[in-house]
Amino acid sequence: MVDNRATGLTHEHHITGRKEARQYGSIAQLLRHPAVQYARVVREQAPQDHMLSLGIARLNALRQDDPSAAGLVVASSITHAEDIAQQLESAGHDVCLVTSQEPSAHARLAEFRGATTPWIVSVGMVSEGVNLPRLRVCCYLSHVRTEQFLDRCWAVLCVARAMGMPPAIFMR
């Protein structure tokens, strides 16, 4: 798990209209602020860029020893997944985009399993029961915060650990 110990928020005060800036010691503290909604935070570009840069750096380091290691980005919608895939591709990364609207989604998952493509971006298509043992990094950028959904994502990453592979990193 990754948390940001120096999270800042700049917003307009709801009464005075003045801009206010505050610092928070964790993402959990930030989310207690009445003006902050988790779903909006994960869609903001700066936090998304930060989490992706951490994931990219970690995956690049892991791929030095294991070129087949891969990362999963869990998006909040198909449009969000397409945006993230485009962002990764613009940064020079090969990406497998898998959404429920694609008739060949399951075939793409099977293809990704045996490929060396570094990133897979999905909206709920990669969860418990999907066997992708090369996954080592997860950037969880979805607005879904249920324990069940998070556990399903975590289970996919634990497959590699059970097989004696390097430990997974889970980010949200």
N, C-alpha and C positions, 0 to 999 in steps of 0.2 A: 504494500500500500504506500502511496505517496501522498503527502500532504504538503501544503505550502505554508510555511511558518511566517511569511511576510505578505499577507494578502491585503490589498488596499481596495477601498471603495470610494469613488467620488460620485456624488449624486446631489440633486437639488433637494433642499429641505422643503417638505410638503406645505409648510406655512409661510416661511419667509421667502422661498424661491432662491435663496443663496446657495451657491455650491459649497458642499462640505466634503472634506476628505477624512477618512478614518482608516486606521490600520488594525488588522486582526491577527491574532496569533495562530489561527488555524482556519481551515475551510469551514469546519463545524461552527466556529464562532461567527464567521461571516454569515452563514446561513440562518443564524438566530436574528439577524437584523430584519426588521419588518419590511423593508423595501427590497429585500433580496429573495428571489425565487430560484431554486436549484435548476429548474428547467431553462431559465434564462441564462444562468451562469455557464452551463455547459454549451450553450449556443453562442456565447460571446467569443469573438475571435481571439482575444488575448489569452484567456485560459486554455482554449482549444489549442492554440499554437504552442503554448508552454507544455501541455501534456504530450502533444505529438513530438515536440523536440526532445523531451525526456525519453519517450518511447523509441524514437529513431536512434538516439545516442546509445541506449541500452541494447537495442537489437543489433546495431552495427558492431558493438563490442562482442556480443555473443556470436555473431556470424564470423568473427575472426577465427574462432575455434570450430564452429559448426556452420558451414555455409548454407545448410538447409534450414537453419532456425528461422522462425517466422513470427510476425506480430499480427495481432487482431485488433481492429478498431471497431468498437460497438457504437453505432450511431443511433440517433433518436428517431429518425425517419428516413425514408428512401431518398428524399431530396438532400437531407443532411449527409447521408452516406455518399451520394454522388459528389457533393461539395468536398468532402474529406478526401475521397479518391482522387479528385482533380487536384487538390492541394498537394497530396503526396506525389502524384505524377509530375506536377510542375516542379517539385523539388528533386526530380530525377529518380524516383522509386517506382519499381514495377508493382502493380496493384491488381488484385483480384477482387472485383466488386460482386457481391452476391446479395440479391434481394428476393423477396417472395414474389415479386411481379415478373421475374424471369422464368420462363418455362424450363430453361436448362440449369436452374439453380443447383440442383443436387448433382448434376454432372460436373458443374464448375467446382463444387466442393470436392468431389472425388479427384478431379484434375489437380486441384491445389494441393491435395494430400501428397501426391507424388512429385510435385514440381519443386522448384527452388525460388519461386516468387516470394519476395520478402514480406509482403503485406496482404492481408485480406480485410476488407471492410464490409460490414454486414449490419443488418437490423434484425436481430433475433434469429437469424438462420444458423448461427454457430452457437450451439448450446449443448447441454448434457446429452450424451448419446452420439454426438458427432465426433468421429475419431480423427483428430488432427494432431498427432503427437509432436509435430515439429513446432507447435506454438510455444513461445517462451515469454512473450510480452503482450499485455493487453492494455490498450488505452480505452477506458470505459467512458464514453462521452454521451451516453444516453441519459435521457431525463427519467427513465424508469428506475426507481430506487427500491423496489420490493426485495426482500431478502431472498425469495425464491429465484428471482431473475438473476441477482448477483451470484447466488450459489451455482446456478447453471453455468454461468460464464467461468466461474472459478473451477468447476469440475472439468471443463474442457482443458484448462491449463494444467491441472493436476495430473493428467494422463502422462505427460512428459516426465514429470517428477517421479511417478510410479515406475517408469521405465528406466530410471537412473540418469535421466538427462539433467542439464543444469536447471536450477529452480526458476520458476516463472515469476515474473514481476507483474503485479496487477495495479493499474493506475486508474483513479477516477477523481 
